[in-house]
């Protein structure tokens, strides 16, 4: 039995001409199937304006219909948001869910440039804003007196600070991850050993935080699943949900039956990931989740 937690991304995104999924029903289904966690993406304006539900609101909906499964945001674009409000939302989610939140945070991707103008935040300040927020966020969530803009702030009710998992692949992201509770990394499984070396170096003798990886899968056995070329086209569509550069699309996707997917997930465990968050890229989300659970049973 492989020691690997499996999370699954909830259907909070849609194509320009598609409809959003039932997030609450999907979260309930994921819990029934035995997954460790459900996750949501975070963005104000995704790509060229594809439909995307607000992340923390979506997790509140998931919390209301589940009791066990962990609730992850992968990852919250921290510098886009007012810090005190973010802390208040996180603390509220901890109370509503019974301390089930996994708080992934990051600086935001370059593909979503419209978000910065909409929020009135200079993109060049996102690194500094993220570092400032990470320094203050735990105390705000836990209800400790905190100084923000020369004002003494104390939020109530206090809450348990959730695990803070840092997203991003830059050296700055590695530095942040080494100082917190985990690293949400991107890329294929064979890159994990080199990433772990980077993280160990940044930890500088401290305990190395665990790694959460991401896998994009399309699982055969679902009548709604498009053929392989159509899936690749959807992944590389610059106006689509993913916008992956064409040269990286094939290597980003695991497409096959449950055995193929099990082997793909197992490779992440072998290379040192403790959790894999799976993106179901096409087909019927509910059927794909059932097939993913079958693949996990083969690990």
N, C-alpha and C positions, 0 to 999 in steps of 0.2 A: 504494500500500500504506500503510495507516494504521499509525503507530507507536504501538501500544497493546498492552500485556500483558493477557492474559485469564486470570483465575483462576476457579476454580469451588468452591463450597462443598460439602463432603462430606456424606453423609446421616447425620449423627450425632444428629439429632433425629427424633422420631416423634410422631404424634398419640397421645392417651390410649389409643385402641383399636387403634393400628397397631403395626407391627413396625419395628425399626431396620434400616437398610440394612447391607450388607456394606462396611464402610469400606475394608478392604484392597483388595478387588476394585474398588471405585470409584476409589481412588487409582491403581491400576494402569491402569485404563481411561482415566482422565484423562491420564496420562502418554502412553499409546499414541496418544491423540487429539491430542497436541501442545500442551496447555495449558501456560502458564507456571508456574502454581501451583495447589495445592489448599489449601483453608482449612477451619478448623473454628471453630464458635462456642464460647464458654466460659461456663459458668454452673454453680453448685452445685445450685440448685433453679430450674428454668426456669418462669417464669410461675406457673401454678397446679399445677405438678408434672408437666409432660409429660416423657416419657423423653428424656434427653440423656446422651450418653457424655462422659466426662471428656476435655477437649480435648488435653492434652499426651500422654496415653496413646494417644489416637486418632492423633495425629501420629507417635508411635513405630511404630504398626502400619503407617501409610502409608509411613514411611521404610524399613521392612523389606522392602517389596515393590516399591520404586521406586529409581531411581538418578539421575534428572536433575531431575525436577520439584521446584519449591520448595515449602516446607511452611509455611503461614501460620496463625496463630491470630488471629481477628478478632472480638473482641479479648479478651485475657486480663484478667480482673477482678483486677487486681493487689492491691488492698487486702484482698481476701478471703483471701489466701494468706500463709503464713509466708514472709518474704523469702528467707531462706537456702535453704529447700527449693525455692523457685521458681528461684533461681539454679542450684541443683544439677540440677534437671530440665532447664532450658534448656541448660546446658553438656553434659549427657548427650545431649540430642537433637542438639546440634551434632556431637558425636563420632559418634553412630549414623548420622546422615544425611550426613556429609561437608559440614557447614556450609551446609545448605540452608534453615535456619529463617528465617522472617520473623516477628518478634515484635511483633504488635500488642498494645497494652496500653491499658487505660482504667479508669474508676472504677466502671463497672457501671450498668445502666439501672434506672429506677424500677419497671419492671414485675416485676422479680425480687426483691421485698422479702423473701421468705422466706429467701433465701440469707444475709442478714446475721444474722438470728437463729440460723440453723443454725451459722454459723461463729463466733458470739459476737463479731462486729465491729460497733461502733456505726456506723450509716450516716452519721451526721453527721461522722465522722472520715475518710471515704473520700478526700476531696481531699488532706488533709494526709498521709495514709498513702501515697497514690500519689506525691506529690512526694518524700517521704522515700525511697520504694523506688526511684524513678527515679534519685535521686542516688547510691545505693549499688549498684544492680544491675550496671552494667557492670564495676565493679571486682571484684565477687563472681564473676561469670561468668569473667572473665579471670584469676582466681586471685591477684589482688593482696590484700595484707593490708587488711582493712576492719574498722572499729569498728562493732559493732552492740550496743546496750544496754550500752555500756562494756566490751564484750569484744572482743578482737582475733580476727577470723575470717579464715581463708584456706582457700578451697575448692580441692580438687584431684581430678581433673586440670583444669588451666585449659582454657578453650575460647575460640574466636573469638566476640566479641560480635556477635550478629546485628543486622541493621537493626532499630531500634526505631521502630515506627510507632504514632503516638498516635491513639486513637479518641475520638470525642465531638465535640459541636458548640458547647460553651460557650466563653467567652473563655478560661477556664483551660486547656481542651483545646488551643486554638489556641496559647497561650503554650507549652505543653509540646511541641507539634508543631514549633514554630519552633526549639526547642532540640535536636531529635532528627532522625530520619532520614526522616520522612514523616508524612502525615496521612491517616487512614482516615475519610473523611467520608461522611455520609448525605445523601439527598435527590436531587432530579432534576438532570439535567445543566445546565439553564439557571441553576442557582444557583452553579455552580462559579466563574465570574468574580468574584462578590462574595466568595466564600470565599477565593479566592486573594488578593484585596486585604487581607482580614483577616490572612492568613498572612504576607504581605509586610510589613505594618505591624508584626506581632509579631517578625518576623525582624530588623527594625531595621538593615538594611544587610548582614546575613549572607545567604548563599545560601539561597534559598527551597526547602525540602524538596519532593519530589514528592508528588502527590496520588493516593491510591487511593480509588476510588469503589465503590459497591455498586449492582448492578442486579438487580431481581427480574423473572424472565421465565417465561413459559409458552409453549412453542413447538409450533405445530401440526405434525402429522405423526406424532404419537404416539397410538396407539389407546387408551392408558390415560389420556389427558388429559381431565379433566372439562370441562364446558362453562363458559363465562365466568362466569355467576352463581354457580356452585358454587365456582369458584376464588376469587372475591371474598368469598364467605361464609367460606371457610376462612382467608383472610388476616385477616378482621376478627373471627373467633371469639375472644372473650376467654380461652377455655380452650384455644385451639389453639396451634400452633407459633409464630405470628407476633404475634397480638394487636394488629394495626394499627388505629388509630381509623378508624371507618367513613368519615369525611370525607376521609381520606388514602389510602384503599385504591386507588381507580381510578388516581390519579396515581402510585402506587408500582409499578404493574405494567405491563410490556410483554408483550402477548399477541398473537401472530400467527405468520406463517410465517417462514422463515429470513431472507427479505429485510427484513421489518419489524424483526426482532431486530438484523440487521446495521446498519440505519439508527439504531436506538436506541443501540447500542454506539458507533457512529461519532460520535454527538452528544457523548458524553463526551470522546472524543479531541479533537474540535474545540474544546471548551470548556476543555481544558487538563488533563484527567486522564491520568496515565501508565499506570494500571492500573485495570481494572474487575474486581471480584470478583462473580461471577454466582451468584445464588441461584435454583436450579431449584425452583419453588414447588409443582409438581404433576406428576402423571403418573409414568411409569417413569423413574427417575433415569438409568439407563444409556442409554435411548433419547433422553431430553432432552439428555444430554451429547453424544451423537452429532449431534443437530440443532444444538446450540450450536456445535460444531466446524464444521459446514457454514456456519453464519451467519458465523463468523469468517473463513472462506475467501472471503467476499464483501466483506470490508473493504478 
